[in-house]
Amino acid sequence: MTEEHLSEKVALVTGSTRGIGRAIAEELAKAGATVVISARREKDVAETVSQLRTEGFRALGSACDVRSYEEVASLMKFIADEAPGLDILVNNAGVGLFGHISELTPESWNQVIETNLTGVFNCAHAAIPLLKERGGGAIINISSLAGKNAFRGGTAYNASKFGLEGLSEAMMLDLRYENIKVAYVMPGSVATDFAGRAPGDGDDWRLSSKDVADAVMVILAQDHRALTSRIELRPFQPPQKK
Ligand SMILES: NC(=O)c1ccc[n+]([C@@H]2O[C@H](COP(=O)([O-])OP(=O)(O)OC[C@H]3O[C@@H](n4cnc5c(N)ncnc54)[C@H](OP(=O)(O)O)[C@@H]3O)[C@@H](O)[C@H]2O)c1
């Protein structure tokens, strides 16, 4: 799949109303793909679709909580009904809830694992029949460097992203001969409002959402023979520890 071929492609990006997912949807749209916007908040989905269309891109959207298999199945039905099919799934939706293990509530644990890990399983599982109908495609998961480096207060988030690495790699082995490429991107700190932080001054060293989107586009631009199955993307010059 090369970039110039994306004009015939349909791409679903979960969590694409802001941040990294939004940037990925914009880069896919610029490369000619029809993008399917999705997140939990219906109003944000409608606004994002409308903005992309105003800019001349092909976009459609439907709200979906990736934690619910039922909602994910409805999203796939929406795509099957409203688009020519599905070629690319970017599993980007994610949440970060942090805190000492003793203070992390079971509800917070569940929210992180169900969104960042089960949500990816739900979307991939429900998307595979659509991808196969089109002769194959790509599934790209947005993981994190927190998927290989644990940190204090990261029990739920680290577990979700370490788990996502295993899920991605096993899925890659399951799907390669069905002509579906599976890859994952592990960014370091990105300037978004993830986990309630407001991007602002002093963010210059962080990655931008577009940096992550560019990594996704690199994977999609590769020749059919080749698969970059994992990209570690780190800020080049984070503040030095004294
Ligand atoms: N920012 C970073 O430093 C960083 C670094 C490495 C990796 N990542 C990963 O990159 C991904 C995107 O992060 P971001 O920084 O762009 O976050 P963000 O700005 O908070 O955006 C998250 C997006 O996901 C959606 N979302 C959250 N829960 C959802 C659910 N249950 N179902 C469907 N959509 C849901 C949100 O919309 P709604 O709230 O309306 O649902 C929003 O569109 C995450 O997987 C995160 O772990 C982020």
Ligand as a Chemical Component Dictionary entry (heavy atoms), coordinates in Angstrom:
data_LIG
# 
_chem_comp.id                   LIG 
_chem_comp.type                 NON-POLYMER 
_chem_comp.pdbx_formal_charge   0 
_chem_comp.three_letter_code    LIG 
# 
loop_
_chem_comp_atom.comp_id 
_chem_comp_atom.atom_id 
_chem_comp_atom.alt_atom_id 
_chem_comp_atom.type_symbol 
_chem_comp_atom.charge 
_chem_comp_atom.model_Cartn_x 
_chem_comp_atom.model_Cartn_y 
_chem_comp_atom.model_Cartn_z 
_chem_comp_atom.pdbx_ordinal 
LIG N1  N1  N 0  0.002   12.124 24.610 1  
LIG C1  C1  C 0  1.035   11.353 24.860 2  
LIG O1  O1  O 0  2.035   11.785 25.472 3  
LIG C2  C2  C 0  1.030   9.915  24.379 4  
LIG C3  C3  C 0  2.251   9.240  24.345 5  
LIG C4  C4  C 0  2.293   7.926  23.900 6  
LIG C5  C5  C 0  1.129   7.301  23.503 7  
LIG N2  N2  N 1  -0.064  7.955  23.544 8  
LIG C6  C6  C 0  -1.267  7.238  23.123 9  
LIG O2  O2  O 0  -1.830  7.891  22.005 10 
LIG C7  C7  C 0  -3.247  7.700  21.990 11 
LIG C8  C8  C 0  -3.936  9.038  21.833 12 
LIG O3  O3  O 0  -3.526  9.898  22.876 13 
LIG P1  P1  P 0  -3.765  11.481 22.845 14 
LIG O4  O4  O 0  -2.628  12.085 23.571 15 
LIG O5  O5  O -1 -4.073  11.953 21.475 16 
LIG O6  O6  O 0  -5.079  11.576 23.797 17 
LIG P2  P2  P 0  -6.292  12.617 23.834 18 
LIG O7  O7  O 0  -5.872  13.934 23.300 19 
LIG O8  O8  O 0  -6.842  12.530 25.221 20 
LIG O9  O9  O 0  -7.360  11.969 22.808 21 
LIG C9  C9  C 0  -7.932  10.717 23.070 22 
LIG C10 C10 C 0  -8.999  10.406 22.038 23 
LIG O10 O10 O 0  -9.543  9.110  22.349 24 
LIG C11 C11 C 0  -10.964 9.220  22.524 25 
LIG N3  N3  N 0  -11.390 8.208  23.512 26 
LIG C12 C12 C 0  -11.052 8.100  24.822 27 
LIG N4  N4  N 0  -11.662 7.026  25.382 28 
LIG C13 C13 C 0  -12.374 6.438  24.385 29 
LIG C14 C14 C 0  -13.216 5.296  24.319 30 
LIG N5  N5  N 0  -13.470 4.529  25.401 31 
LIG N6  N6  N 0  -13.791 4.969  23.130 32 
LIG C15 C15 C 0  -13.561 5.732  22.032 33 
LIG N7  N7  N 0  -12.785 6.816  22.029 34 
LIG C16 C16 C 0  -12.204 7.171  23.200 35 
LIG C17 C17 C 0  -11.191 10.681 22.959 36 
LIG O11 O11 O 0  -12.494 11.177 22.681 37 
LIG P3  P3  P 0  -13.712 10.995 23.745 38 
LIG O12 O12 O 0  -13.185 11.420 25.074 39 
LIG O13 O13 O 0  -14.827 11.856 23.208 40 
LIG O14 O14 O 0  -14.069 9.542  23.680 41 
LIG C18 C18 C 0  -10.158 11.387 22.052 42 
LIG O15 O15 O 0  -10.685 11.539 20.741 43 
LIG C19 C19 C 0  -3.579  6.949  23.275 44 
LIG O16 O16 O 0  -3.718  5.567  22.990 45 
LIG C20 C20 C 0  -2.368  7.189  24.166 46 
LIG O17 O17 O 0  -2.157  6.146  25.095 47 
LIG C21 C21 C 0  -0.139  9.270  23.977 48 
# 
loop_
_chem_comp_bond.comp_id 
_chem_comp_bond.atom_id_1 
_chem_comp_bond.atom_id_2 
_chem_comp_bond.value_order 
_chem_comp_bond.pdbx_ordinal 
LIG N1  C1  SING 1  
LIG C1  O1  DOUB 2  
LIG C1  C2  SING 3  
LIG C2  C3  SING 4  
LIG C2  C21 DOUB 5  
LIG C3  C4  DOUB 6  
LIG C4  C5  SING 7  
LIG C5  N2  DOUB 8  
LIG N2  C6  SING 9  
LIG N2  C21 SING 10 
LIG C6  O2  SING 11 
LIG C6  C20 SING 12 
LIG O2  C7  SING 13 
LIG C7  C8  SING 14 
LIG C7  C19 SING 15 
LIG C8  O3  SING 16 
LIG O3  P1  SING 17 
LIG P1  O4  DOUB 18 
LIG P1  O5  SING 19 
LIG P1  O6  SING 20 
LIG O6  P2  SING 21 
LIG P2  O7  DOUB 22 
LIG P2  O8  SING 23 
LIG P2  O9  SING 24 
LIG O9  C9  SING 25 
LIG C9  C10 SING 26 
LIG C10 O10 SING 27 
LIG C10 C18 SING 28 
LIG O10 C11 SING 29 
LIG C11 N3  SING 30 
LIG C11 C17 SING 31 
LIG N3  C12 SING 32 
LIG N3  C16 SING 33 
LIG C12 N4  DOUB 34 
LIG N4  C13 SING 35 
LIG C13 C14 SING 36 
LIG C13 C16 DOUB 37 
LIG C14 N5  SING 38 
LIG C14 N6  DOUB 39 
LIG N6  C15 SING 40 
LIG C15 N7  DOUB 41 
LIG N7  C16 SING 42 
LIG C17 O11 SING 43 
LIG C17 C18 SING 44 
LIG O11 P3  SING 45 
LIG P3  O12 DOUB 46 
LIG P3  O13 SING 47 
LIG P3  O14 SING 48 
LIG C18 O15 SING 49 
LIG C19 O16 SING 50 
LIG C19 C20 SING 51 
LIG C20 O17 SING 52 
# 
